[in-house]
Amino acid sequence: MNSRYCLLLLSLFLFSSCYETVSTNPKKEDVESTFDDLLQEAIDDSYGNICGVSMSVNSPSLTKIWTGAKGYDSIEKDQKLSVDQPFRTASITKSFVATAILRLHEMDSLNIEEPISKYISDEHLKIIKNGGYQADKIMIKHCLNHTSGLYDYAMGKDSPYISTTTASPQKRWTRTAQLDGAMRWGTKVGEPGEKYDYGDTGYILLGEIVASFFEGDLARGLRDLLKFDKLKLNHTWLESLEEEPSNMSTPVHRYFQRLDVTTWDPSNDLYGGGGLVSTTQDLSTFIHALFNGEVFDKKSTLDLMLTKPVYASSYKPEENRRHKDYRYGFWGVTIYGEQAYLHNGLWGTSMLHVPAYNSSFAINFTKGRNERLMKKSILIIKNLKEGN
C-alpha cells in the first residue's frame, strides 16, 4: 500500500513538473507569450530569491524586438517592474569601453599593440611605476583581455575598497584613487600578456584612454564612438558623468549581498569597469548592432574583437579556477554547440549574442540571477530557426 502510494505521488509530481515547465518548442505565433511565461517561471523557480526580471530578444526569427518584464523592481515588492525602467549595468560597461577602444583602433587614432603609457596621464604613470609595474610593457590589448597583470582594486569581498565603500556609500571616488588603491592593496598578478585575471583596474585605464580623445569626457567618447544617437540608445547613459535623459522611470534597485546599493554614489563603479545605466532593450539593440556591422566601420575590427588570447606557455588555464575565455570585451562561450559572446554585470545583468542564429539577448534581474532563463530563451530561437 505504501509502495503504491509513493509511486502515485511520484507520478503526480512528474506530471505536474512537466506540465508547469515552459516548453521551448512553441508555435511561432505563441513565441511572445512563451517568453513572458519564461520570465514568470524564473521567478517561480527561484524559491523567493528572484523578485523581478526583464528581458529583450532581438532575432530574425521574431517580427520585432521582444521585451517583457515580470515581478517587482525591489525586494520590498511595492512597485511592479516595467520594461522602461533603467538599471546600473556594472561590468557590461566593459563591452562598451572595449568597443570604443577598437573604434579608435580602426580609425587609426591608436593601436591596441601600443603601450598604455602613451595615452595615460603622467600622474597615473607615476602611480603605476611606484606600484612596481612598467606601464610601457602593458599594451592596450592586455587591458582589453585582462592579461595586464594589474591587481584588481575591487578584488574580494574583504578588500579595503569594498569595506571603505560599504562604510561610506556616498564617498566620491576618482579614477586616481582607485588606481592608487590597486597599487597599495595588492601585488602584481602576472607579467603583461602572461595570464588571464579578470579585474577593473585595466578597464578604468581604458576609460581614461577613450576620454583622452574627448577632452577628458568619457561619456561623450562612448556616445560618439558607439553611435548612441544613430542606434537610438535613448535610455543609456554614464551615470553622473553626463545628464540623465529626460523622462526616465525610477531605476531598478541594485543589491550587493543583503545591501540595497541603489543610492550609493555611482563613482564606486564608474570610470570604465562599470558606470553605464541602461535597459534590456537598449542592451540587446547595442549588441545586435555591434554584430551586424552597425557600430564598427570594418568587419575586420569585429574579427579582431573576437580574437582568442594567446597566453604565456607557462600559464595553465585549467589550473586557474577563475579562468574564462575572455576576448576583447566579451567572454567566448559555447551554448548548444554554438559559439556565443557574453558579458555579465555584478547586479544581475547579462548581454549575449549567438552568431549562428544572429540573435541577441539581454536580461536583468532585480536581485540574483537564473542562468536557465537565458539558455531556454536561446533554445526557443534555436528551435524556431531549425523549424523554418
N, C-alpha and C positions, 0 to 999 in steps of 0.2 A: 504493500500500500504506500509506504513512504517512498519507495523507489519510483513507483508510477507517478506519485505526486511531484517528486523532484523533476522527473522528465517532463511533466506537464508545465511546470514553472519554467524550465529551460526552454521549451518550445515557444512558450508565450514571450519569453524575454527575447529570443532570437527573432520572432516575428515582429515584435514591437520595435526592435532595434533597426531591422531592415526597413520597416515602414517609416520610421522617423528620420532616417538618413536621407539627405537630399541627393537625388540622382544626378550624376554628371553626364547623363545622356538625354537631355531634354530635346523636345522638338524645337525647331528654330523659332517658332512663334512664342515659345514658353521660356526662352533664354533669360529675358529680363526678370521675370518673376522668379526664376530659379536662382539668379544671383541674389535677389532680395531674400530668398529663403536661406541661402548660404550664410548671409550676414546674421540672420536670426539663429541659425544653427551654431555658429561660432560662439555666440553669447550663451545659448542654452547649454552647450557642452563644456563651458568653462568653470562650472561649479561656483559661479558667482564672481570669478576673477576678472571677467571682461564685462564692463557695463555699457560700452558703446563701440561701434566700429563703422567706418565709412570706407567705400571702395570705388575706384573708377577703372574701367576697362576700355581700352582703345584697340580695336581689331577690325580687319577687313571682313571678318565673319559677322560683324554687327552692323546695323544700319546707321548707328551713331555711337558716340562715346557714351557708355552706360555709367551712371553714377548713382550710388544709393547710400543710405545711412540708416542704422538701426540703433536703438538704445539711447543712452544719455551722454552728455558731454562732460560729466564729472561723476565721481563715486558717490556724491550726495544724491544723484538721480533727481535733481529738481528742475532740470531743463532737458528736453528732448534734443538729441543730436541732429543737426541738419547738414546737408551736403555743402553748404556755402560757408560753414564755419572754418576759419583758418586755424592753423596749429604750428607750433615750433617743430621744424623737421630735423633738428640736430644734425647728425653726420651725413644726411643726404645732401647737405650743402657741399660736401666734398666733391660730389659728382659735378655740381655746377662750377666749382672753382677749377677742377681739373679740365673741364670743357673750355673754360675761359683761357686757361694757360695754353691749351692746344690750339685755340683760335689765334692767340698771339703767335704761336709757332708757325701756323700755316700762313700767317700774314707777314712772316719774316721779321717780326718785331723782336723775337727772341728765338733761341733754340734750346730744346729741353736737354741737350747734351752740354749746355753751358753750366758753370758753377753758380750757385745761388749768390756767391759773393759779388757777382757782377751787378746785382739788382737790389740787394737789401741795404738798409742804412748802415752808416759807419757805427752808430751806437749799437745796433744789433750784431754787427760783425765783431765788435769788441766783446760783447756778452758771450757770443759763441766761442770765441778764442779763449776767453778766460775760463770757459766751461770745459776746455780740453779738446775741442773739436777744430778741424781745419775746414773752414767754410769753402775754401777753394777746391776742396776734394769732393764736396757734396754737390752733385749735379741736380738740376731741376727735376729730372726724371726720377731720381732717388726719392725725392719728397712725394712725387706723384704716386709711386707704387709702394710706399712705406718701407723702403730699404735704405733710408738716410743714416740710420744708426743713432738718430737723436732720441733721447729719453722723452717719453710722453709725460708732460707736466700734469695731465689729468689722470695719471695711471693709478688704478686701485681705489677701493672704497675708503681706505685708511690714509690716502695721500694727504699731504698738507694742503693741497689745492682744494680737495673735496671738503676737508674739515673746516678750512677757512671760509669757503663759500657757504657751507651749511650754517656756520655760526654767524655769518654776516651776509645774508642773502641779498642785501641791497648794495653791497660793495661794488664799485665800478672798476672792473678790471681793464687793463690795457694790454695790447699785444706785447709790449715791452715787459710788463710784469709777468705775464705768462711765460715768455721766453726765458726770463731770468729765473723763474721757478724751475723750469726744465733743467737748467744748468745746476741749480743748487740742491734740488731734491732727489736727483738720481744721477747715475753714471751712464756713459755711452753703452748702447746695447749691441753695437757692432760697427764694423767699418762700412763706409758707403758702398752700397751695392752688394753687400755680403749676404744679408738675410732679410726675411720679412718680419717686421714688428710694427703692428698697427698702432697709430697714435695721431694726436692732433698737432704736435709741435711742427712737423714738416708742412702741414697744411696752413697753419697761421702764417708761415713764411711765404707759401704760395699766394696767400691772400695779400700779403704785403707786395709781392711782385706784381700781381694784377693791378693793385691800387697805384703802384708807381707809374703806370702808364696813363693814369687818370687823375693826376694831381693829388694823390693820396686817397681818392674816393673809390673804395672797393665796390660800394653799391652801384655807382654809375658804371664801373667797369663790367660788372656782371650783367647789368641791364643792357648795355650797349653791345657787348661782345656776343651775348647769348640771344639777342634779338627778342627781348621780352615783349616789346610792343607788337612786332610782327606776329609773334605766336599768341598774342592776346593773353599773356600770363598776368591777368589783372588782379589776381589775388595772391601774388607772390612778392615779397619784399624782404630786405635785410633789416631786421628789427633794430630800431634806434639809430641806425646809420643813414636812414632815409625816411621820408614821410610815409606813414601808413596810408595805403589807398583809401579813398573816401567810401563811406557807407559799408565798412566791414562789419560782419556779425561778430558777436563776442567770441573770443578764442576758445578752443577746446582746452580743457585743463590738462596740465602735464604733471607727471608724478615721478619722483625719484625715491625708490624704495617706498616708504609709507608717507613721504612728504609731498604736499601739494606745492609745486615749484612754479606755478603759473605766473605769479607776480614777482619772482626773483628777477633781479636785474639781468637783462639779456646778455650783458658783456661776459658772463661766465662761460658762454659758448657762442662766439660771435664772429671772430675775425678770419674765418676760412675753414676751420674744422667744423663749424656749425654757424647758425645765425639766421638762416632763411626761415621765413614763415610762409606757409602755402596751404593749398587744399589738394585733395586727391586728384581732382580733375586737372588742376594746373600741373601737378607732377606727372600724371600719365600723358598729358599733352606734350610736356617738355621731352620726356624720354622717347616718346614716339617720334617727335620731330627730329630728335638727335639721330635716331637710327634710320630715318627716312630722308636724309640729305637736306634738311631744312635749317640746320644750325651751322655745320661745317660747310665751307665752300668747296672742299675737295674730299673725295671718297677716301683718299689715302690717309687723311687725318683721322677718320674713324678707324681705319685699319690700324693706325699707329696707337690709337687709344686702347685697342683691344689686344695689343701685343702681350704675349706671355712674358713674364720677367725671367731673366737669367740670373741665378744666384751664384755665389762662390761655390766652388766644388766641395769645400769643407762643410757647407750647410746641408743638413739633412732635414727636409721639411717634415718627414714622418716623425721626427723626434720633437717637433715643436707643436705642442697641443693647441696653440693659438694660430697655427698656420692656416692661411686661406689663399686661394689663387686670386690675388689682387692685381688687376691690370692698372691702367691709368685712370682711376676714378670709379671703378666698378670691380666687384668680385665676379669672377667667372664661375658659374655653377652648372651642373647638369641636372635637368629635370625631365623625367620620362624619356631619357635617352637623347635629349636635345640640349645644345649649348644655350645658356641664358646668361644675362648680365644683371646684377643685383646690387642695390645698396640699401642698408638699413639705417635707421636712426634710433638713438637711445630711448626716445619717448614712446616707441611703438609704431614707427612708420617704416614702410618698405616700398621700394620702387624697382620694377623689374621689366625687362624686355626679352622676348623669345623670338629671335630672328626667323626660325623655321616657320613660325605662324604669323610673323610680323605683327605681334600682339604685345601690348604694353599694359602693365597693371600697377596700380598704386593703392596701398591700404594704410589706414591709420586707425589704431586702437586708442581709445581714451586712456586705457591703462592695460598693461600686459600685451600679449600677442598670441596668435594661434596660427602656426605655420600651415596647418591643414587647409585653412581657408584659401591661401594663395595657391596651393597645389591643386585643390579641387576646381578652382576658377580656371587655372591653366588647362586642366583636363577637359573641362567643358569646351573650351576653344579648340583643343586638340580633336575632340570627338566631332565637333561641328565641321572642322576642316576636312577630316578624313571621311566624313559622311557625305561631303559635296562631290 
